Amino acid sequence: MEWRVPLADIDFGLEEEQAVQEVIHSRWLSMGEVTQKFEQEFAAFVGAKHTLAVTNATAALHLACVASGLGPGDEVIVPSLTFVATANTVRYTGAAAVFADVESTDWLNISPASIEANITDKTRAILVVHYAGYPCDMLAIMKIASRHNLIVLEDSAHAIGSELNGRKLGTWGSIGCYSFFSNKNMTTGEGGMLATDDDALAERLRILRSHGMTSLSWDRHQGHAWSYDVVDLGYNYRIDEIRSALGRAQFKKLPANNERRAELTRLYRDLLNELVPQVTMPFEEERGTSCHHILPVLLPPGTDRVHFMEGMKAHGIQTSIHYPPVHQFRIYQEAWRQRGQPLPVTEEVAAREVTLPLYPTMQDEQVKWVVKAVQESLAV
Ligand SMILES: Cc1ncc(COP(=O)(O)O)c(C=O)c1O
């Protein structure tokens, strides 16, 4: 379908084409020098000692869970209002994902009070998600973690460039995981990045990323190594040079593109307040700096959401839902019923939320069309 306003769009041009061509001409496609440069640039940007590029954020989250030593018998507290990969990657290790509620209908991030309420003697870690790029209450969460001796991991898939108290999201906990999926603030199609300040964790992650091997094909190609040992049960979660080259080109555009997302978000807030005040835009409170990954709104209670989204579609405007809550998926339902606590705010938000289009190449005029369509779709 040709959307008049799609939900998201990429900002690709000659820079990306040239970057890919250079890699093809270099005749080295698998992980090598371009990836190293991409990692160094990303490390400097987020202010982390180590970064490792991987095939996607799901792989990054899985490696973060494995390197943190999670396994059967452990519990990890996660929000239910997230993409399913957050919880799945905990489950891959044999640990259980325990769902915490979100703060409020204004701040859709994991609630510190709900985290505390879910802690048991099996809890080993808290895996936070910075929903839409807005910061979790990291000061409170870090305090809880230190009081209970818990690991903090960050799903920063949405939060490339967001910060809190001058510190980038993804560098508060022991490991941060970023996504470069097609709709993200910078994209390589599929791709991800791990960030950590911990030398030992970085070394373990590096080895786990590539089959548990002590040397890479790139090292051997360079003549730095002839052979290798296998010292851990690793995976092939490597990125490749074409995607790293795309990442470097996209990275240059990130500051301006995040700024544009912020402007568009402000315009949405003004227009929605003026024209459809019954539709609320979360994250009104001042907390840190978001990279404005997506534009979630809450419909008035009782609105027929399917009917509303059909109305938007009739106007040529693509919308989405972030997210169907994970505890309600069939695969998680039973475990949640047995062990979980009620998640009233998550369930309310999940029932009322609709995501409106947001992408850096979007025009002001298009925001006006979307808001007008929201007004009309609610009225019928
Ligand atoms: C919150 C969250 N976590 C994890 C992921 C997984 O990222 P990827 O698609 O790069 O594996 C996504 C992707 O959309 C996400 O939104």
The ligand as an SDF file (V2000), in Angstrom:
LIG
                    3D

 16 16  0  0  0  0  0  0  0  0999 V2000
   12.5790   -2.4270   22.6690 C   0  0  0  0  0  0  0  0  0  0  0  0
   13.2150   -3.3280   21.6510 C   0  0  0  0  0  0  0  0  0  0  0  0
   14.0690   -4.2750   22.0760 N   0  0  0  0  0  0  0  0  0  0  0  0
   14.6870   -5.1000   21.2070 C   0  0  0  0  0  0  0  0  0  0  0  0
   14.4620   -5.0130   19.8620 C   0  0  0  0  0  0  0  0  0  0  0  0
   15.1450   -5.9720   18.9390 C   0  0  0  0  0  0  0  0  0  0  0  0
   15.9700   -5.3000   18.0400 O   0  0  0  0  0  0  0  0  0  0  0  0
   16.4450   -5.9890   16.6820 P   0  0  0  0  0  0  0  0  0  0  0  0
   15.3090   -5.9080   15.7220 O   0  0  0  0  0  0  0  0  0  0  0  0
   17.6190   -5.1450   16.2610 O   0  0  0  0  0  0  0  0  0  0  0  0
   16.8330   -7.3790   16.9970 O   0  0  0  0  0  0  0  0  0  0  0  0
   13.6020   -4.0380   19.3600 C   0  0  0  0  0  0  0  0  0  0  0  0
   13.3670   -3.9420   17.9160 C   0  0  0  0  0  0  0  0  0  0  0  0
   12.4760   -3.3880   17.3740 O   0  0  0  0  0  0  0  0  0  0  0  0
   12.9510   -3.1720   20.2720 C   0  0  0  0  0  0  0  0  0  0  0  0
   12.0960   -2.2360   19.8500 O   0  0  0  0  0  0  0  0  0  0  0  0
  1  2  1  0
  2  3  1  0
  2 15  2  0
  3  4  2  0
  4  5  1  0
  5  6  1  0
  5 12  2  0
  6  7  1  0
  7  8  1  0
  8  9  2  0
  8 10  1  0
  8 11  1  0
 12 13  1  0
 12 15  1  0
 13 14  2  0
 15 16  1  0
M  END
$$$$
